[in-house]
Each structure stands twice: as structure tokens, then as C-alpha cells.
């Protein structure tokens, strides 16, 4: 399982998922889809779109990865996780099927097949499908969506996707399909040509969301709700768009969401401005999203965020620096298939660190992590478990302090 072991579980071919899809009768063809790729932001974008579609009255499937606490988080319909019995029955059916004797699918491949079969059986109108890894060879890339979205490009999973932004962009651009509109969420001049070339090749209409949408940050209560001002092609369309997801990086995710909604509305999807306003103010309730600047406590303020690569951590650090606190405590762990030093160099130097590791084989040893941190001038102690690090930080923190938990999805999951 990639979830636990990392790159060793990756399969660079669509052969297995195509065979599985065919075996189950090509279930994804029975519902419409929106495909979401990108290095950061794709989870938030997927959940926001799903919330809007639900509010507009569409029976909405949502496929995301990874999960935090429960495998079933990956497969939802109208915010409700797939049932335990549905999962176990599907797996038993697969194990007893003829196809199980022919192929050896990965965790990702089986999960995608399960999701599409579940969505079809439960007659969803549309499914928002988040890419697991990359794009071109991701198991989800068998769909022909209504819209393809690429949120942004950053250096992550470089051993599998390439060691430059251009190489990674080429992999992400692999989700573009002939004549299917493509929304690019972030304006990154160095890789813009990759998307333009691919869109010309497949004759896909290309939309750079940040050209059409200017989203300005207005207000946050430091906890959950944020308010944005939105201008579309020079006209103010939202004076106070409320979003209940934490993290100021949502400002960068909103243009892709709004541009995508424009596209589907233009072809007859019935989504009103009221649907958008109402749903974005309650994304957490509607979709169950967790781990995005999630408030776990107050006095001291405790925040967990699942950002786990350099670009994501950089955004989180910007927000940490805007939080008033007396002392800063950071509980931090990483997986062992990433380069820690560039990330360590981004972290605040004025914090007390609690270096730890999640309880999975893929976790980086806390002592090794601390040695990289020392190279970056960071100071702290090591803890053999996330819970030990967390309880120690809580014991030491005063009511005016700030505790941040992050570095890895798995560290956040254990604290949750």
C-alpha cells in the first residue's frame, strides 16, 4: 500500500485499472465527473466543488486521498462515507472474482474501482474525482470528465514524477482530454507553456483561473471562518464570500472552484449564486473535510494542517507568522521518501520543536529528522510517538501559546 510503504507500491501503468473497470462494466460511464489534479489544494478544491454540487441538488460522489482516520473517508456520497458493509462486501466479491486471479492490483487501483462501482450502484449524478498521484498514470485517469482542473505544480513525489516543475507539470497535464475544458488554478509562468502545448494537442479549451478571478482576503476570526472579496473580469461578484475552511491558502484555491462552476453552468448545470454562497460557508458540514488548518483547541490555540511538501509548508508558515502567541510549539514529523532539509529551512526559527514519527513503516525516524532540523538551526527534542509529543507540548504550553501539528498527513491523523 502506498499509504504505508510509499513509492514501492506505485504502478506506472493504467493496465490494471482498465481491466478492473472493464470487469465491473465501466461504471464511471454512468455518471458525470470533474477531475482534480495538482500538488497542493486539490483536496480543498474537490471538497468545495462537492459542497456546491450537493447544495445545488445533485447527488454527488466524492473520491479523495489519502484518508486521515478511516479508509471510508475516500469514498463519499453527499458527504456520507461509504458503509463498512459496502467496503467489506465489495472486497470479498473482488477476492472471489475471476479478475482477482488475473491481475495483482495496487491499493490505489482497487480503491478507485470500488469508488466508481459504488457511485454507479448508488446512482450519483456527478462525482468529483481527486487524482491520487501525478495525473497521466494515476488510476483515476480513465474518466472523461466534464472539466479537468490542475490546481498548482510544486516539487513533490519527485522520485516518481520528475525532479523539475516542468516534468511534474507534464505528468499533471496528462489528465487533459480531447475537447474537455481545463482549468489551471495557479498562474506559474515557468510551466504555462506545458499546459498550452498540451491543450493545443488535444484541442482542449484552456482557462487560467487567476486571469479571470481576483480573490482578495478580507477577514478571518483566526479559527474557522474566512471572508473573501471576489472580482470577475473587473466586476465585483462577491463582496463577502464566506468560507468555513481554515488556511489563508484557500484564497489561492477559490479561483479554480469559481472558474469550474462557470464552465458547468454555461452548459446547463443548475447552480445558483445562493447555492455557492450557502455551500462554501459550510463545506466541513457538507463534505466532512478535515486536516486543513483545523482548530483542535483554544487557550492554547492548537492547529493541525496536513501540508507535507515545501510549497504547502511555506503557505502554512506564512499563516503561523500572522497568529499572535507568546510561545510557539511545533509538533513535526515526515515520511522517509521526502527530502527533509528544504522543508526544515522554511520552518520558524523561534519555535520549540517536538520531532516525532507516525506509527507507519514509511515514517522518518525522529532522530534523523532532528539532525536535519539542527542543520537548519531549529531546536527541540525527539519523541518516539506522536501522542507523546502532543501530550508533552500540551503540558508545557501556556494559555497564550500556539501549538502547531504538521509535516505529515499521518502525524495529523494520529493527533486527530
N, C-alpha and C positions, 0 to 999 in steps of 0.2 A: 504494500500500500504506500503510495506517495505520501499520504497523510502522515505516516510514521517513519518511513525509511528514505524518502526523498528521491533523488534522480534515478536511483537503481530501479524504481518501479515505472519509469516513464517509457512509453512506447511511441516511437516516431512513425506511426502509420495509422491510417484510418481503416485498414482491412478488417480488424475485429469488430469495430463498431458498425461497419456497413453490413457485416454478416449477421450481427445481432439484430440490427434494425430490420433487415430483411426477414429474419426468423419471426420477429414479433409483428410482421405485417406493416412495416413502415409507419409506425403510429404517429410520428411527428407531422405527417402529411394531413392529419385530420384536424389540425388547429393552426392558427396563425402564430408567428413568433417574432420577437425582437431580440437581436443578438448583440451582446455587450462584451467587448474586449477592452484591454488596457492594462497598464502596470498598476496604477492606483486609481481608486474612485469607481471602479466598475461595480463593486458591490453596492455602494451607496446609490449610484445611478440606477441599478437594477431594482433596488427596493423602492426608490422614489417613483419610478415608472409603474411598477406593480401597484403601488398605493393609488396612483391616479386612475389606472385602468379599473381597479376594483371599485373605486368611488363612482366611476362613470357607468357602472353596472355590468361590466364584462366579467365573466367567470375567468379568473386569472391564475395561471400557473406561474410559479417562480422557482427557477433552478439556480442555485448558487453554491459556491465552495470557497474555502473549507467550512466545516461546521465548528462551532465552539464547544458546545456541551453534548449535543445529541445529533447523531447521524441524520435524523429526520429533518433537521433544520434545512438541509439541502433541497428538499422537495416539498413545496407548499402549494396549496390551492386556496386563494382568497385569505392568505395569511396563516392558514391552519396546516400544521405539519402532517405529512403522510403518517398513517396509523402504524403502530407497531406490528399489528397483524398483517397489514398490507405488505410491509417490508419482508417479514419472515415468510409469508406465503409466496411472495414473488421469488425470493431466493431459493426456497425449496423447489418451486416449479422449475426454476432455471437448472438447479442441480440434477433434476430428474429428466431434463430435456435432452433431445438428440444433439442440440448445438453445443452443449457443455462437453460433449465427447470430441468435438471437432476443433475447438479453439481454447486458448488459455487467456481469457480477457483480464485486463487490469482492473483495479478498484474503480478508477475513473470510468472506464468503458462500461462496466456493469451498472454503475450508478446512473450514467446518462441513459442507458437502455431502460432501466427501471423507471426513471423520471418520465421519459417520453411515453412509455406504456401506461403509466399511472395517469398522466394528463389526458391521454386519449380515452382510456376507460372511463374517466370521470368527466369527459366531455367539456374540457375547458374551451373557452372562446379564443384565448390567446395565452401564450407563455412567454415570459421574459427569461431569456436563457443567458446566463453568465458563462463566459469562457473560463475553463479551469486553468490552463497554462498555455501561453502563446496565442495561437489562433489557427494558423494554417493546418496544423496536425492535431489540434485539440479534438477530443471526442465529440464535442458539440457541433463541430463544423460540417455536419451532414445536413443541416437545415437550410432551407431557402427562406430567409426572414422577410418581413415587410420593410424593416430598416436594420442596417448594421451600424453599430456605434463603436468607436475607438476613443476611449477617454483621454489617455495620455501615454507617453512612452518614457520609461525610465530603465535604469540598469537593474535587472532582477532576473534570476534564473539564467545567468549568463552562460553557464556550462551547457545549457540545453538550447537556448535561443540565440546565442551570439554575444560577442564581447563589445559591441558598439550599439549606439542608439539606432543607427541605420539598419543593422542586421536584425535587431529586435523589431523595428518598425516593419520590416519586410514580412516577418512572421505574423505580426498582428494584422497587417494588411491582407493576409491570406483569407480573412473572413469575408472580404468583399466578393459579391456575387454579381453576375451579369444583370445589368439594368436595375439593380436594387439600390435605393438611396443609401448613402454612407454619411454619417455624422462624425466629424472629428472634433473632440471636445476641447483640446488644448492647442493653441497656436504655437508650434515649435518649429521655427524656420529651418533648422538644420535637417529636418526629416520630412518637411512638407512635400518635397518632390517625390518621395516614395509613394505617398498617398495619391498624388496627382497622376503619377505614371500608372499605378495600378488601376485607378478609376477609369483612365482613358482606355486601358487594355480591355477591361470588362464592360466598358460603356455604362458605368455606374454614376449617377448624379452625386456630386460631392458637395457637402456643406461643412464649412468651418464655423462652428457654433459661436466662437468668440468674436467673429466678424459681425454677426447679426445681433448678438446679445451682449449687453454690458450689464453685469451684475455688481452692484455696489453694496458693501457691508454697512448696515446701519446700526444694529443694536444686538447685544447678547446679554442674557441675565447671568452669564458665567456658568450656568448649569445646563439647561437643555435647549431652550428656545432661542432662535436667531431670527432676525428680521432683515430682509434684503430689499433694495430698490432695483427694479429691472427695467432697462431700456431696450427696446427692439427697433432696430433701424431708425434711431433718432427719436422715437416716441416712447414716453413712459407708459408701460403697460401694467406695472405693479408698483405702487408706492410703498407698500409694506407687505411683502411676501414673507409669511411666517413659515419657518421650517423647524421641526422639532428634533432634528438630528444635530448632535453636537459636532464641534470641529469647524473652524473657520474655513477649512478646505472645501466645505460644501459650496462655498462661493464659486469654486472652480468647476464643480460638478453640475451646477444648475443650468448653464448654457446648453449642455448636451441634452439634458432632460427636456428643456423647453423647445429646443430645435426639433427633437424627435417627435414631440407631441404636435408641433406644427405640421410635420410631414404626414402623420397618420390622420390628422384632422382634415388635411387637404384632399385625402382620398376617401372621405366619408365616415371616418370613425367619429362617433358622437361623444365628444368630450368638451365640456363647458369650462369657462373660466372659474365658475363656482366649484366644479369638481377639482380643479387644480389647487385652488386656494384651500379648500377643506382638507384634501388628502395630504398635501405637503406639511400641514400643521399637525398631522397625526400619523406619520409614517411608521413610527415604532409600534403603535397600537395595531395598525392595519397589516403590517408585514412581519412583526416580531424581530426586526433587526436589532443586533446587539454588537458591542465591541467597538463602536465608533464614538470616541470621546465620551464614553459612558460614565456618568457620575455614580460612584459606589458609596459615597458618604460625604458628609459635611461636618466641619469642625472636628478634625481637619478635613479639608476638601480632598477627596480621593477620586482619581480619574483613571480609567483604563482605556487604552486605544491599541488596536491590533495592527497599526502601521509596522512594517517589518523590512522595509528597504530604505535606501538613502533618501530618495525623494519624499517618501511618506514620513520618515522620521524628521526630515527638515521642516515639513509643514507642522508637525506636532510641536517641535521645539519653538517655532515662531509663536504658537499659541501659549505654550508654557511661559514664555517671557512676558506675556501680557496679563498673566494671572498674579494678583497681589498675594504675597505669602511672606511669612517670617523665615521659615527654613524649607528647603526643597529636598524631598526624599524620592529617589528613583529606584524602583524595583525593575531589574532588567535581565532578560535572557534572550538568547538567539539560537537558531538552528545551525548545524555544523556544515551546511553546504553554502553558506554565505561568507563573504569577506568582512570580518568584524571591524577592522581598523577605520575604513572610511566612515562608517556609521558612528563609531566612538568619537571621531573628531567633530561630529556635528552636535554632540550632546552638551548640555550646560556644564560649565566647569565649577559652578558654585553649589552643586548638589552633593548630598550624601548618598552613595550608591550601595545597593544591595544586589550583588551579582548572583544569579541563580540559574537553574536549568529546569525545564519542564520534564515530566516523567515519561519521556518517549526516547527511543533509541537515537533519533535524529538530533537531539538537543546537544548544544555545545557545552562542554564541561565548564562549570562556573569558574574554575581556577584559570583555565585558558582564556576565558572571556575577561577576567580581571587583569590578566597580563597585557592583553591588547588595550584595555582601558587605561592602564598605567602609562602606556606609550603615548596616549592622548591626553595625559595629565589629569585623569579622573581618579577620585579616591573613594574607597569603600571596602566592604567586607564581602566574603563569599558565603553562600548558603546552599546546602545540598538539596533543598526543596523549596518550591515556590511558596508553599504555605508558611514555612519557617521564616522566609524573607519577609513575607507580607505581615505576619504577626509581630515580628520584630520592629518593622517600620511603624506599625500602628502603636506599639507600646512606646516608642521613642518620640513620636510626633506630638507636638503641641496643637491646641485647637486652632491656631492661626497658621499652621504649617500646611504644606501641599504635598500629597503623596501621588506619584505617577507610576502606573504599572504598564510595561510595554516591552517592545523589542521582538516579540514573537506572538503569533496567534495562540500558541499553546500555553504560554505564560499567562496571557489574559484569560484563557479558558479555565485554567486552574483556579485563578482568583475568583472568577465568576461562580 
